[in-house]
Amino acid sequence: MTARPVSSLDLADEAFLADPYPTFQRVRSEHPIWWHEGSQMWLVFSHEQCNSVLRDRRFGRIWSDREPAERFEPFNLLHRSQMMENEPPQHTRLRRKVSTAFARGHIERMRPRVRELGVDLLERVDGAEFDALADFAEPLPVLVIAELLGTPSADVWSLRNWSQAIVKMYERPTPAAEIEQAALDASSAFADYLRELIEERRGDLREDLLSDLLRSQGQADETPLTDDEVLASAILLLNAGHEASVNVFGNGLVALLESPDQWQRLVSGQVPIRLAVEEMLRFDSALQLFERTATTDVEVAGQIVARGERIGVLLGSANRDEAVFGAPDQLDVGREPNPHLAFGAGLHFCLGAPLARMELAESLQLLTSAYPELSLNREPRRRPTFVLRGYVDVPVTTKERVKPDG
């Protein structure tokens, strides 16, 4: 074993948050794995090591309630019963129930509705300048996931606000006390809201995902979902589905508009939208870090990760690894193949990946068709966060909107 390399990487540094990729490139070239004192975990940076750790069943998602448990119970409740925070057999049971509901065709059923919602949002844009994030990219996925689950459209903005408050708890370093309290308040409000909706829906099952989760409670094939598990699954889908889609679209759109030649390749139809979506996912990853915990001593790149130690898989770094991607710091909407890790890999590969891909493809097709001469009108503002990377706003300027035929 080699001496343990210790990283001084400051995950809250403003320059790093603005552009972490040069730092990732340097660190990848120095050592494949580092111990990070600030977060008390190992970090892996290369595509090879990230992919390996994600697929290694000796690393698990081991949930531990935040302490003090009494104070953090609203937050803990929403996470201890999620598939993402559990390993088999619990993970297998939870994922099977939710994936079976997805398999009933909800995603393709929603495709025309995604287009309809997107067209409606773009029609509301007033004037030649607008915020592509607030006016389009942000509301669309929460409207979609709310309809998928069957929550009333009038409540979507509450769902969005609760989601945004909760996910701030995932950041490194540990969030400030006021952010924690906002997340706890949002967790309580979200749980109360969904418990009421679950009881209402139980007596009026419909053709939506929440109803399918409730139907699964009556199946005799295995231990049924509890109400807490239905609640946690619904909130996971809302939080993950909303935050990932918003940030991927915002990050990708900025990258496209900063590379006008790539934007034109899309507008002209030279490159299929599906390929551009994959490059958006790779180029500026919305989820930068995914944690695992060693369930036994595991050797990674010449270092022993001891049982109980955490390891952070740096997805954004993996997706810029020059050993896998040619010219990784250049946006190439026609890149193929594109083996990015934006949705993870292995047991915890993102269940919502097909929905996210569909939403992104439809959104990008609508925007490029309606506003082929779109451009940034000032520098977008970055969120001061690392784990979930995104923008506060994406202000754009456009010429006259192109109306679809018919």
C-alpha positions in Angstrom: 0.0 0.0 0.0 1.2 3.5 -0.7 1.1 6.3 1.8 -2.4 7.8 2.1 -2.6 11.0 0.0 -4.5 13.8 1.7 -6.4 16.4 -0.4 -6.7 20.0 0.7 -9.5 20.6 -1.9 -11.8 23.3 -0.6 -15.3 22.3 -1.9 -16.7 25.8 -0.9 -14.0 27.9 -2.7 -15.7 30.4 -5.0 -13.2 29.8 -7.9 -13.5 26.1 -7.6 -17.3 26.3 -7.6 -17.3 28.5 -10.6 -15.2 25.9 -12.6 -14.1 22.7 -10.8 -12.9 21.0 -13.9 -9.3 22.3 -14.2 -8.8 21.2 -10.5 -10.3 17.8 -11.3 -7.9 17.4 -14.3 -4.9 18.2 -12.1 -5.9 15.9 -9.3 -6.6 13.0 -11.6 -3.1 13.3 -13.0 -1.6 13.2 -9.5 -3.4 10.3 -7.8 -6.5 8.3 -8.5 -7.8 8.4 -4.9 -7.5 11.0 -2.1 -8.5 11.3 1.5 -10.5 14.5 2.0 -10.2 15.9 5.6 -12.9 18.4 5.2 -15.7 15.9 4.5 -13.9 12.9 6.2 -14.2 10.7 3.1 -12.2 9.3 0.3 -12.6 10.9 -3.1 -12.1 9.2 -6.5 -11.8 11.3 -9.6 -11.1 9.1 -12.7 -13.8 7.5 -14.9 -12.3 4.0 -14.2 -12.3 4.3 -10.5 -15.7 6.0 -10.3 -17.3 3.4 -12.4 -15.6 0.6 -10.4 -16.7 2.0 -7.0 -20.3 2.5 -8.3 -20.5 -1.1 -9.4 -18.7 -2.7 -6.4 -21.3 -4.2 -4.2 -18.9 -4.0 -1.2 -19.8 -0.3 -1.2 -23.3 0.5 -0.2 -25.7 3.3 0.6 -25.9 3.0 4.4 -28.3 5.4 5.9 -27.7 6.8 9.3 -30.2 9.2 10.9 -28.9 12.7 11.3 -28.4 13.7 14.9 -30.0 14.8 17.1 -32.5 12.3 15.8 -35.5 14.0 17.5 -34.8 17.3 15.8 -34.0 15.8 12.4 -36.9 13.3 12.3 -38.8 15.1 9.6 -35.7 14.9 7.3 -34.8 11.4 8.4 -38.3 10.0 7.8 -38.1 11.0 4.1 -34.8 9.3 3.6 -34.5 6.1 5.7 -37.3 4.5 3.6 -36.0 5.6 0.2 -34.6 3.0 -2.3 -31.6 5.3 -2.8 -30.6 5.0 0.9 -30.9 1.3 1.2 -29.2 -1.9 0.0 -30.7 -5.3 -0.9 -33.0 -6.8 0.1 -34.8 -3.6 1.1 -33.5 -1.7 -2.0 -34.6 -4.6 -4.3 -38.1 -4.6 -3.0 -38.5 -0.8 -3.1 -37.0 -0.4 -6.5 -39.1 -3.3 -8.0 -42.3 -1.6 -6.8 -41.5 1.8 -8.2 -39.9 0.5 -11.5 -43.0 -1.7 -12.0 -45.2 1.4 -11.8 -42.9 3.2 -14.3 -43.0 0.2 -16.6 -46.8 0.6 -17.0 -46.0 3.2 -19.7 -46.2 6.4 -17.7 -43.1 7.9 -19.3 -44.2 7.5 -23.0 -47.7 8.5 -21.9 -46.3 11.8 -20.7 -44.4 12.6 -23.8 -47.2 14.5 -25.6 -48.0 16.2 -22.4 -44.4 17.3 -21.9 -44.6 19.0 -25.4 -47.9 20.6 -24.5 -46.6 22.0 -21.2 -43.4 23.2 -22.9 -45.2 25.0 -25.7 -47.5 26.7 -23.1 -44.5 27.9 -21.1 -42.8 29.3 -24.2 -46.0 31.0 -25.3 -46.0 32.9 -22.0 -42.5 34.3 -22.6 -43.0 38.1 -22.9 -40.7 40.0 -25.1 -37.2 39.4 -26.6 -35.6 38.7 -23.2 -36.4 36.1 -20.7 -34.9 33.8 -18.1 -34.6 30.4 -19.7 -34.3 28.8 -16.3 -37.2 30.5 -14.4 -39.5 30.7 -17.4 -39.0 27.3 -18.9 -36.4 24.9 -17.5 -37.5 25.2 -13.9 -41.3 24.9 -14.1 -41.4 22.2 -16.8 -40.0 19.2 -14.9 -41.9 19.9 -11.7 -45.1 20.2 -13.7 -44.3 16.9 -15.4 -43.4 14.9 -12.3 -46.5 16.4 -10.5 -48.8 15.2 -13.3 -47.0 11.8 -13.3 -47.6 11.3 -9.6 -51.1 12.8 -9.8 -50.7 15.9 -7.6 -52.9 18.9 -8.3 -51.4 21.5 -10.6 -52.2 24.3 -8.2 -49.7 22.8 -5.7 -46.7 22.5 -8.0 -44.9 25.6 -6.7 -45.2 24.4 -3.1 -43.6 21.1 -4.3 -40.8 23.0 -6.0 -40.1 25.2 -3.0 -40.1 22.2 -0.6 -37.8 20.3 -2.9 -35.3 23.1 -3.3 -35.1 23.5 0.5 -34.6 19.8 1.2 -31.8 19.2 -1.4 -29.7 21.9 0.1 -29.0 19.4 3.0 -27.0 17.3 0.6 -24.2 19.9 0.1 -20.7 19.7 1.4 -19.5 21.2 3.7 -22.4 20.9 6.2 -25.1 23.5 5.6 -25.7 26.4 7.9 -28.2 26.2 10.7 -30.8 28.3 8.9 -30.6 26.0 5.8 -31.1 23.0 8.1 -34.1 24.5 9.6 -35.6 25.4 6.3 -35.1 21.8 5.1 -36.7 20.4 8.3 -39.7 22.7 7.9 -40.0 21.7 4.2 -39.7 18.0 5.1 -42.6 18.3 7.6 -44.8 20.3 5.2 -44.0 17.9 2.3 -44.8 14.8 4.4 -48.1 16.3 5.7 -49.1 17.2 2.2 -48.5 13.8 0.7 -50.0 11.9 3.6 -53.2 13.8 3.0 -53.0 13.1 -0.7 -52.3 9.4 -0.1 -55.4 9.1 2.0 -57.5 10.9 -0.6 -56.1 8.8 -3.5 -56.5 5.5 -1.6 -60.3 6.0 -2.0 -60.1 7.2 -5.6 -57.3 5.3 -7.4 -56.5 6.8 -10.8 -54.1 6.2 -13.7 -51.1 7.9 -12.1 -47.9 6.8 -10.4 -49.1 7.5 -6.9 -52.1 5.3 -7.5 -49.9 2.5 -8.8 -47.7 2.7 -5.7 -50.9 2.4 -3.6 -52.2 -0.5 -5.7 -49.0 -2.3 -5.0 -49.9 -2.4 -1.3 -52.6 -4.9 -2.1 -50.3 -7.3 -3.9 -49.6 -10.6 -2.1 -46.3 -11.5 -3.8 -44.1 -9.9 -1.2 -44.0 -7.4 1.7 -46.2 -4.5 0.6 -45.0 -0.9 0.6 -45.8 0.9 3.8 -47.3 4.4 3.7 -43.9 5.8 4.8 -42.3 4.0 1.9 -44.9 5.3 -0.6 -44.4 8.8 0.8 -40.6 8.5 0.6 -40.7 7.1 -2.9 -42.9 9.9 -4.1 -40.7 12.6 -2.6 -37.5 11.0 -4.0 -39.1 11.1 -7.5 -40.1 14.7 -7.1 -36.8 15.9 -5.7 -34.6 13.9 -8.0 -36.8 14.4 -11.1 -37.0 18.1 -10.6 -33.5 19.1 -9.5 -31.7 16.9 -12.0 -33.7 18.0 -15.0 -33.5 21.7 -14.1 -29.8 21.7 -13.5 -28.9 19.5 -16.5 -30.9 21.7 -18.8 -29.6 24.9 -17.4 -26.0 23.8 -17.4 -26.3 22.3 -20.9 -28.0 25.4 -22.3 -25.4 27.7 -21.1 -22.7 25.5 -22.5 -24.5 25.4 -25.9 -25.0 29.2 -26.0 -21.3 29.7 -25.1 -20.5 27.5 -28.1 -22.6 29.0 -30.9 -21.2 26.5 -33.5 -22.6 23.7 -31.4 -26.0 25.5 -31.0 -26.1 25.8 -34.8 -25.4 22.1 -35.3 -28.6 21.5 -33.4 -30.7 24.2 -35.0 -29.7 23.0 -38.5 -30.7 19.4 -37.7 -27.1 18.3 -38.4 -27.0 16.5 -35.1 -29.8 14.4 -33.5 -31.2 15.9 -30.3 -30.7 12.6 -28.5 -26.9 12.9 -28.9 -26.9 16.5 -27.7 -28.8 15.4 -24.6 -26.1 12.9 -23.7 -23.4 15.6 -24.1 -25.3 18.0 -21.9 -25.4 15.3 -19.3 -21.7 14.7 -19.6 -20.2 18.1 -20.1 -21.3 19.9 -16.9 -22.8 17.3 -14.6 -25.8 18.4 -12.4 -24.8 15.8 -9.7 -21.2 16.1 -8.9 -20.8 13.7 -6.0 -22.4 10.5 -5.0 -21.5 8.9 -1.6 -21.0 5.2 -0.8 -19.9 3.5 2.4 -17.5 0.5 2.6 -19.2 -2.6 4.1 -15.9 -4.3 4.4 -12.2 -3.3 3.9 -11.8 -2.6 0.1 -8.7 -1.9 -1.9 -9.2 1.0 -4.3 -6.3 2.1 -6.5 -3.7 0.9 -4.0 -5.4 2.3 -0.9 -7.5 0.5 1.7 -10.9 2.0 2.3 -11.7 0.6 5.7 -15.1 -0.8 6.7 -17.4 2.1 7.6 -15.4 4.7 5.7 -17.2 6.8 3.1 -16.1 7.3 -0.4 -17.2 10.1 -2.7 -17.6 9.3 -6.4 -16.9 12.6 -8.3 -19.2 12.2 -11.4 -18.3 15.5 -12.9 -14.6 14.6 -12.8 -15.2 11.2 -14.3 -17.2 12.8 -17.2 -14.2 15.0 -18.1 -11.6 12.2 -17.9 -9.2 12.5 -20.9 -8.5 8.7 -20.7 -12.1 8.1 -21.9 -13.3 11.2 -23.7 -11.4 12.9 -26.5 -11.1 16.7 -26.0 -13.2 16.3 -22.8 -13.3 20.1 -22.0 -14.9 20.8 -25.4 -18.7 20.6 -25.9 -19.4 18.2 -28.8 -23.1 17.7 -29.3 -22.4 14.9 -31.8 -20.1 13.0 -29.4 -20.6 9.2 -29.9 -20.0 7.0 -28.0 -20.5 8.9 -24.8 -20.1 6.6 -21.8 -20.8 9.3 -19.2 -21.7 8.5 -15.6 -24.2 11.3 -15.1 -26.9 8.8 -14.0 -24.5 6.7 -11.9 -23.9 3.0 -12.5 -24.6 -0.3 -10.9 -27.2 -1.0 -8.4 -28.2 2.6 -7.8 -28.3 3.7 -11.5 -30.9 6.4 -11.6 -34.4 4.9 -12.0 -35.6 8.2 -13.5 -33.0 8.3 -16.3 -35.6 7.5 -19.1 -37.9 10.2 -17.9 -35.0 12.7 -17.6 -33.8 11.9 -21.1 -37.3 12.3 -22.6 -37.9 15.6 -20.8 -34.5 17.0 -21.9 -35.0 15.9 -25.5 -38.5 17.4 -25.8 -37.4 20.6 -24.0 -34.3 21.1 -26.2 -36.3 20.3 -29.4 -39.0 22.9 -28.4 -36.4 25.6 -27.6 -34.2 25.2 -30.6 -37.3 25.2 -32.9 -39.0 28.2 -31.3 -35.8 30.3 -30.8 -33.1 29.3 -33.3 -31.3 32.6 -32.7 -31.1 32.4 -28.9 -28.2 33.9 -27.1 -27.1 34.9 -23.6 -27.6 38.5 -22.8 -25.4 38.5 -19.7 -23.3 36.2 -17.6 -25.6 33.6 -15.9 -25.2 33.4 -12.1 -24.0 30.2 -10.6 -25.5 28.7 -7.4 -22.8 28.6 -4.7 -23.2 24.8 -4.3 -21.0 21.8 -5.3 -22.9 18.5 -5.0 -25.9 19.8 -7.0 -24.3 22.1 -9.7 -26.6 24.6 -11.4 -27.4 28.2 -12.1 -29.6 30.8 -10.4 -30.7 32.2 -13.7 -30.0 31.9 -17.5 -30.9 35.3 -19.0 -31.3 35.1 -22.8 -32.1 37.3 -25.8 -33.9 36.2 -28.9 -35.3 37.5 -32.1 -38.9 36.8 -33.2 -40.2 33.4 -32.1 -40.7 30.9 -34.9 -44.2 29.6 -34.8 -44.8 26.0 -35.6 -46.7 25.2 -38.8 -50.4 24.7 -38.3 
